[in-house]
């Protein structure tokens, strides 16, 4: 259900909970912080974040039409 502490270290690259939380927030990954202070990340949340990230990356890579070029042709 939750990522193991070792998996969060691998994901974030940090051992300190404060740095892990900072990285998770910066990368849009929702998490909970129980009394232990160590962030908990649901596996489903990580999957959601990865899918969302992949979609956004794909949209940036997909060529978009250059409508301003058509406007220049029409104006001449």
C-alpha positions as CSV (number, residue, x, y, z in Angstrom):
1,X,0.0,0.0,0.0
2,X,2.7,2.5,1.0
3,X,6.2,2.8,-0.4
4,X,8.8,1.3,1.9
5,X,11.2,3.8,3.6
6,X,14.0,2.5,1.4
7,X,11.9,3.2,-1.7
8,X,11.3,6.8,-0.7
9,X,15.1,7.2,-0.3
10,X,15.6,5.8,-3.8
11,X,12.8,8.0,-5.2
12,X,13.9,11.2,-3.6
13,X,17.6,10.7,-3.3
14,X,17.4,11.9,0.4
15,X,17.6,10.1,3.7
16,X,16.4,13.0,5.9
17,X,12.6,13.2,6.2
18,X,12.6,17.0,5.8
19,X,14.5,16.8,2.5
20,X,12.3,13.9,1.3
21,X,9.1,16.0,2.0
22,X,10.7,18.9,0.2
23,X,11.4,16.8,-2.8
24,X,8.0,15.2,-2.8
25,X,6.3,18.6,-2.7
26,X,8.5,20.0,-5.4
27,X,7.6,17.1,-7.7
28,X,3.8,17.2,-7.0
29,X,3.7,13.9,-5.2
30,X,1.0,13.9,-2.5
31,X,2.1,12.4,0.8
32,X,1.2,12.1,4.5
33,X,3.4,12.8,7.5
34,X,2.5,10.8,10.6
35,X,3.8,11.4,14.1
36,X,7.0,9.6,13.1
37,X,7.8,12.5,10.8
38,X,8.7,10.2,7.9
39,X,6.6,10.9,4.8
40,X,4.3,8.2,3.6
41,X,3.5,7.8,-0.1
42,X,0.8,5.6,-1.4
43,X,1.9,3.5,-4.4
44,X,-1.2,4.6,-6.3
45,X,-0.2,8.2,-5.8
46,X,3.2,7.6,-7.2
47,X,1.7,5.9,-10.2
48,X,-0.7,8.8,-10.7
49,X,2.1,11.3,-10.5
50,X,4.2,9.3,-12.9
51,X,1.3,9.0,-15.4
52,X,0.6,12.8,-15.1
53,X,4.2,13.6,-15.6
54,X,4.4,11.3,-18.7
55,X,1.3,12.9,-20.2
56,X,2.7,16.4,-19.6
57,X,6.1,15.4,-21.1
58,X,4.4,13.9,-24.1
59,X,2.3,17.0,-24.7
60,X,5.5,19.2,-24.6
61,X,7.1,16.8,-27.1
62,X,4.1,16.7,-29.5
63,X,4.6,19.2,-32.4
64,X,2.0,21.9,-32.4
65,X,0.9,23.8,-35.6
66,X,2.4,27.2,-36.1
67,X,-0.7,29.2,-36.8
68,X,1.2,32.5,-36.8
69,X,2.9,31.3,-40.1
70,X,-0.6,31.0,-41.7
71,X,-1.4,34.5,-40.5
72,X,1.8,35.9,-42.2
73,X,0.8,34.1,-45.5
74,X,-2.7,35.5,-45.4
75,X,-1.4,39.0,-44.7
76,X,0.8,39.0,-47.8
